[in-house]
Amino acid sequence: MITSIHNPRIKAARKLADRKERYAAGMLLAEGVRMIADAVQCGIEPGAVFYDPEAVEANPAAAALLATLAGAGTDCQPCTPEVIATLTTTVTPQGIVAILPLPLNLPFQTPLTFALILDAIRDPGNAGTLLRSAAAAGVQAVIFGPQTVDPFNDKVLRAGMGAHFRVPLRICATWEQVRRILGSGPGLYLAEADAQLAYDQVDWRTPCALVVGGEASGAGAPARAESTAIAIPMHSGVESLNAAVAGSVILFEAARQRRWG
């Protein structure tokens, strides 16, 4: 059992909370039964698992997951509660964390015909919720564009509820990189509160990509220049929806059209 917070493996795992360290290692730290189980279900193999035996024993779902992982030959290391506490950020940790490879190479079809682009989305909760909605709506790829929060931030991971392992995602520091991924096919539509074109007047059956900008200052100039602005009509006096809600509403209208024609 690992009893020291200064154990080299624990120190290395703790470093994955830092963005630079995550990308240098190509790994992330996943916390909780649901996230780890989702990753495993999607075929992602943990590099290591750290767990608190008492906490896992008291949680049937955690115990079943640990048994499955151990049976598959995963390196599962028991730890004291104090050690596990240094690896978790949730208020009520479940006593199990895993080191997983960054899911940055999930393949997507080309050319893309249904994509989501996050541009200057800095709020991790919004980014994770949008990724989750994109996975549910059948989006083929999600692009984390310029000035957007890291998709593997712990709060983004929690809000994504396993979507990171189900929908291909790419990170682009510039709009030139975004264009290379999109190619020349999809029409770009930017969610804007004061746009004249309603979101349900767009023909989403054609190749398309939805751009959602940050709540504070919106999308950047390149996104605005290349996109057609669309809005969700609302009753007067009602504040605009936040980025995650607005983006989700539009994504599911697009999914509805694409499903039923």
C-alpha positions in Angstrom: 0.0 0.0 0.0 1.2 3.5 -0.8 1.2 5.5 2.4 3.3 8.6 1.6 2.2 11.6 -0.4 5.8 11.9 -1.5 5.8 8.5 -3.2 7.3 9.1 -6.7 4.3 7.6 -8.5 1.9 9.8 -6.5 4.0 12.9 -7.2 4.1 12.1 -10.9 0.3 11.6 -10.9 -0.2 14.8 -9.1 1.7 16.7 -11.7 -1.0 15.8 -14.3 -3.2 18.5 -12.8 -0.9 20.9 -14.7 -1.7 21.5 -18.4 1.9 21.5 -19.5 2.7 18.3 -17.6 -0.4 16.6 -19.0 0.6 17.2 -22.6 4.3 16.4 -21.9 3.2 13.0 -20.5 0.3 12.5 -22.9 -1.8 11.4 -19.9 -4.5 12.8 -17.7 -5.8 12.0 -14.2 -9.4 10.8 -14.2 -11.4 10.8 -11.0 -14.4 8.7 -10.0 -16.2 5.6 -11.0 -18.3 7.1 -13.8 -15.4 8.8 -15.7 -13.1 5.8 -15.4 -15.8 3.3 -16.4 -16.7 5.5 -19.4 -13.1 5.5 -20.6 -12.8 1.7 -20.2 -16.1 1.2 -22.0 -14.7 3.2 -24.9 -11.6 1.0 -25.1 -9.2 3.3 -23.3 -6.8 1.3 -21.0 -5.7 3.0 -17.8 -2.0 3.2 -17.2 -2.5 2.9 -13.5 -5.2 3.0 -10.9 -4.9 4.4 -7.3 -7.6 3.6 -4.8 -8.6 3.8 -1.2 -9.6 0.2 -0.2 -12.1 1.2 2.4 -13.9 3.7 0.2 -14.0 1.3 -2.7 -15.3 -1.5 -0.5 -18.2 0.8 0.6 -19.1 1.6 -3.0 -20.4 -1.5 -5.0 -19.9 0.3 -8.3 -16.3 1.2 -7.5 -15.6 -2.4 -6.2 -17.0 -3.9 -9.4 -14.9 -1.5 -11.5 -11.8 -2.2 -9.6 -12.3 -6.0 -9.9 -12.8 -5.6 -13.7 -9.6 -3.6 -14.0 -7.5 -5.9 -11.8 -8.8 -8.9 -13.7 -7.7 -7.2 -17.0 -4.2 -6.8 -15.6 -4.3 -3.1 -14.9 -1.8 -1.9 -12.3 -4.0 -1.1 -9.3 -2.3 0.4 -6.3 -4.0 0.6 -2.9 -3.4 3.9 -1.1 -4.3 5.5 2.2 -7.1 8.1 2.2 -4.6 10.8 2.8 -2.7 9.9 -0.4 -5.9 9.7 -2.5 -6.9 13.1 -1.2 -3.9 14.7 -2.8 -5.0 13.3 -6.2 -8.6 14.5 -6.1 -10.4 17.8 -6.5 -14.0 16.9 -5.8 -15.8 17.7 -2.5 -16.8 14.1 -2.0 -14.2 11.9 -3.7 -15.1 8.2 -4.5 -11.7 6.9 -3.5 -10.5 5.9 -7.0 -8.5 7.7 -9.7 -6.8 6.5 -12.9 -4.1 7.7 -15.2 -5.4 7.6 -18.7 -3.9 8.5 -22.1 -5.1 11.8 -23.6 -7.9 10.9 -26.1 -6.6 13.2 -28.8 -6.4 10.8 -31.7 -10.0 9.5 -32.0 -10.6 9.3 -35.7 -13.4 11.2 -37.4 -14.8 11.0 -40.9 -13.6 13.3 -43.6 -14.8 15.5 -44.9 -16.6 16.7 -41.8 -20.3 17.4 -42.3 -21.4 18.2 -38.7 -18.9 19.8 -36.3 -18.8 22.0 -33.2 -16.2 24.8 -32.7 -15.6 26.4 -29.4 -14.0 29.8 -29.8 -12.8 31.7 -26.8 -14.9 29.5 -24.4 -13.1 30.0 -21.1 -15.6 28.7 -18.7 -14.8 25.0 -18.1 -18.4 24.1 -17.2 -19.7 25.5 -20.4 -17.0 23.7 -22.4 -17.7 20.4 -20.8 -21.4 20.7 -21.2 -21.1 21.6 -24.9 -18.8 18.6 -25.5 -21.4 16.4 -23.8 -24.2 17.8 -25.9 -22.1 17.4 -29.0 -21.6 13.7 -28.3 -25.4 13.2 -27.6 -26.3 15.1 -30.8 -24.1 13.1 -33.1 -21.5 15.7 -33.8 -18.6 14.2 -35.7 -15.8 16.3 -34.1 -15.4 19.1 -31.6 -12.7 21.6 -32.1 -11.4 23.6 -29.1 -10.4 26.7 -30.9 -8.3 29.8 -30.0 -8.5 31.2 -26.5 -10.6 28.2 -25.3 -10.1 26.4 -22.0 -8.1 23.2 -22.1 -10.4 20.2 -22.7 -8.7 18.1 -20.1 -9.0 20.6 -17.3 -10.6 18.7 -14.4 -13.8 20.8 -14.4 -14.2 20.3 -18.1 -13.7 16.6 -17.7 -16.4 16.4 -15.0 -18.9 18.5 -17.0 -18.2 16.3 -20.1 -19.5 13.2 -18.3 -17.4 10.8 -20.4 -17.9 12.6 -23.7 -14.1 13.1 -24.1 -13.9 9.4 -24.8 -16.8 9.3 -27.2 -16.5 12.2 -29.6 -13.3 13.1 -31.5 -11.8 16.4 -30.3 -9.0 18.5 -31.6 -7.2 21.5 -30.2 -6.4 24.5 -32.4 -4.4 27.5 -31.3 -5.3 29.5 -34.5 -8.1 29.7 -37.1 -5.7 28.6 -39.7 -5.5 25.2 -37.9 -9.3 25.2 -37.6 -9.7 25.7 -41.4 -7.3 22.8 -42.2 -9.4 20.5 -40.1 -12.7 21.7 -41.6 -11.6 21.8 -45.2 -13.8 23.7 -47.6 -17.0 21.8 -47.0 -19.0 22.9 -44.0 -20.8 26.2 -43.8 -20.1 28.0 -40.5 -22.8 29.4 -38.3 -22.1 31.5 -35.2 -24.4 31.6 -32.3 -25.1 35.3 -31.6 -27.8 36.7 -29.3 -28.8 39.6 -31.6 -28.5 37.9 -35.0 -31.3 38.3 -37.5 -31.4 34.8 -38.8 -33.1 32.3 -36.5 -31.3 29.0 -35.8 -34.2 26.9 -37.0 -34.2 28.6 -40.4 -30.9 27.1 -41.2 -30.8 23.9 -43.3 -28.6 21.8 -41.0 -28.8 18.8 -43.4 -26.0 20.4 -45.5 -22.4 20.2 -44.3 -22.2 22.5 -41.4 -20.3 23.6 -38.3 -21.6 25.5 -35.3 -19.4 28.1 -33.7 -20.0 29.0 -30.1 -18.1 31.9 -28.6 -17.4 32.9 -25.0 -20.1 34.7 -22.9 -18.0 37.7 -22.0 -16.7 38.9 -25.3 -18.1 36.3 -27.8 -16.1 34.7 -30.6 -12.9 36.2 -32.0 -12.7 38.2 -35.2 -11.7 35.4 -37.5 -14.7 33.3 -36.4 -17.0 36.3 -36.9 -15.6 37.1 -40.3 -16.1 33.5 -41.7 -19.5 32.7 -40.1 -23.1 33.4 -40.6 -24.6 34.7 -37.3 -27.7 32.9 -36.0 -29.9 33.5 -32.9 -32.4 31.7 -30.8 -35.6 33.9 -30.8 -36.7 34.7 -27.2 -39.5 36.7 -25.5 -38.5 40.3 -24.8 -37.0 41.1 -21.5 -35.4 37.6 -21.1 -31.6 37.6 -20.8 -29.7 35.6 -23.4 -29.0 32.0 -22.7 -25.5 31.0 -21.6 -23.1 29.5 -24.1 -23.7 25.9 -23.1 -27.5 26.1 -23.2 -27.6 28.1 -26.4 -25.2 25.8 -28.2 -27.0 22.7 -27.0 -30.4 24.0 -28.2 -28.9 24.7 -31.7 -27.1 21.3 -31.8 -30.3 19.4 -31.2 -32.2 21.3 -33.8 -29.5 20.4 -36.2 -29.6 16.8 -35.0 -33.4 16.8 -35.5 -33.2 18.0 -39.0 -30.4 15.6 -39.9 -32.4 12.7 -38.4 -35.7 13.4 -40.0 -34.7 15.4 -43.0 
